Each structure stands twice: as C-alpha cells, then as structure tokens.
Amino acid sequence: MPDKRSYRRFSLDNSIFLQFENDPAKTVEGKLLDISFTGVSVFVKESVDAEAVVQTAVQFDMQTFTESHLFGKGRVVQVKRHRMYAQEGFRIGVEFIKVDKEIVLSILDRLESIILEQIRRKNQAPRKDPGLF
C-alpha cells in the first residue's frame, strides 16, 4: 500500500505535553519523535483514545531554534503499541487542527538547514587515508 503522507517528516528529540480537551486536568508528557507541516508523532507511556482532541506544547532549545515554544491543538489520528529505549508504550500520531503554520514552517526550515549542514560537513571531512583514488 503506498504511503499517504504528503509532507516530509523531520525527527526531533524533544519533550511534548498533551492536555486533553475532554479532561483538562489530564496532562501527559511524551517524547516528540517527528514533526511535519500537518502534525507530530509522539511516544507516550500510556494509551490515549484515538480521535481525542489535545492541546500540544513543545519547548525548544533556544540555541537551535529562534522559537521557544510551539503551541497547538490537534486530533489523535493513530495509536500503536511501540517500544522505545526498552520502554513499552504507544506511538501516537497527532494531526494539527489549529497551529501557527508560520512557526511550524520556521521549525521545519531550521531542521532542514541543520541536516544539510551536517551533510556538508561530512562531505568536507578530510579522509585519513586518501588511498589511490
């Protein structure tokens, strides 16, 4: 079956907090796995209901990003059992319902720049033994 994703996803190692619209007292901390223009993938230790509406909050490292936070509202569209770093949990997909798309674009642009810079540095690194070729 072909992949239905139409936006590039970028891995991002950050904490994310999810607050559930139907239970505002419930906040779950998760590990942000990746981000795209339309949503995020998150590792959480406890299962959540598919179709749950959540407020999301991500805090960024100020040395890497000019944005300090990304706040948004999303819908849980996927919940799968997942194992990460020897911990059992769930990988959930959250599709943005309401988010500042300019901030999302800025974050994605920065992530792409970081990746391209890493590739450039890797390609410029002198080889220890140039050999015959």
LINZI-V81596 format. One record per residue. N is the residue number from 0. PSI is psi in degrees with one decimal (none if undefined). NEAR is the number of other C-alpha atoms within 10 Angstrom. D_LAST is the distance of its C-alpha to the last C-alpha in Angstrom with 1 decimal. Layout:
n;psi;near;d_last
N;PSI;NEAR;D_LAST
N;PSI;NEAR;D_LAST
This chain:
n;psi;near;d_last
0;129.6;3;42.8
1;149.9;4;40.7
2;129.3;5;40.1
3;-6.2;6;42.8
4;135.0;9;41.0
5;2.8;9;40.6
6;143.1;11;39.2
7;139.5;11;35.9
8;141.8;17;36.5
9;130.2;17;35.0
10;141.9;13;35.2
11;122.3;16;37.3
12;92.0;12;38.5
13;159.7;15;42.0
14;150.4;16;45.6
15;144.4;22;47.8
16;133.0;20;51.6
17;125.9;22;53.5
18;128.4;18;57.2
19;129.3;20;59.1
20;-36.4;15;61.5
21;-8.8;10;64.0
22;76.7;10;64.1
23;-19.1;11;63.3
24;-16.2;9;63.9
25;117.8;10;61.0
26;131.8;15;57.6
27;129.9;16;54.6
28;135.5;17;51.5
29;178.8;22;48.2
30;119.1;19;44.5
31;124.1;21;42.9
32;-45.6;20;40.0
33;166.1;18;39.0
34;144.7;23;40.4
35;-178.9;20;40.5
36;-27.4;20;42.6
37;-7.5;19;45.3
38;-168.7;23;45.5
39;157.0;23;44.2
40;134.7;23;43.5
41;140.8;23;45.1
42;125.8;26;45.4
43;154.1;26;49.0
44;-23.9;18;50.8
45;150.4;13;53.9
46;148.2;14;54.4
47;158.9;17;55.5
48;133.1;12;57.3
49;145.2;15;55.5
50;-0.9;14;56.9
51;142.3;14;57.8
52;130.2;22;57.6
53;149.2;25;56.0
54;134.8;20;55.5
55;147.1;22;52.0
56;123.9;17;50.9
57;132.6;17;47.5
58;134.1;15;46.9
59;155.8;19;43.6
60;120.1;11;41.9
61;-19.5;10;42.8
62;-26.2;8;39.6
63;-38.0;12;37.6
64;148.1;14;40.2
65;-23.8;13;42.8
66;138.2;15;45.0
67;-25.5;12;46.8
68;155.5;14;48.2
69;116.6;17;48.1
70;144.2;17;51.5
71;179.2;18;52.3
72;136.8;21;54.3
73;172.0;25;53.0
74;132.7;20;54.0
75;119.3;20;52.6
76;-11.6;16;51.3
77;138.6;16;49.7
78;120.7;20;50.3
79;143.3;14;48.3
80;142.2;14;48.3
81;146.0;15;45.1
82;130.2;14;43.8
83;125.5;13;41.8
84;47.8;5;41.1
85;17.1;7;43.6
86;133.9;10;46.2
87;142.1;14;48.1
88;-148.6;17;48.8
89;140.2;21;48.4
90;121.9;25;45.8
91;146.3;25;47.8
92;128.6;22;46.9
93;120.5;25;48.9
94;128.7;21;49.2
95;134.6;23;50.1
96;-44.6;14;53.7
97;120.2;13;54.0
98;153.1;18;51.3
99;102.2;12;50.3
100;-27.9;14;47.5
101;-39.3;10;46.5
102;-42.2;16;45.7
103;-46.2;19;43.8
104;-40.7;13;41.7
105;-42.8;14;41.1
106;-46.0;22;39.9
107;-40.4;19;37.6
108;-42.5;12;36.2
109;-42.6;15;35.5
110;-42.1;18;33.9
111;-40.3;13;31.6
112;-41.6;12;30.7
113;-44.7;13;30.0
114;-45.7;13;27.7
115;-37.7;12;25.8
116;-39.5;12;25.5
117;-40.9;12;24.1
118;-43.8;11;21.4
119;-45.3;11;20.7
120;-40.0;11;20.5
121;-41.8;10;18.3
122;-22.5;10;15.7
123;-10.1;9;16.1
124;128.0;8;15.9
125;141.8;9;13.4
126;145.6;8;11.3
127;-41.0;6;12.9
128;97.3;6;10.1
129;-20.5;7;6.8
130;-159.5;6;5.7
131;-24.8;4;3.8
132;none;3;0.0
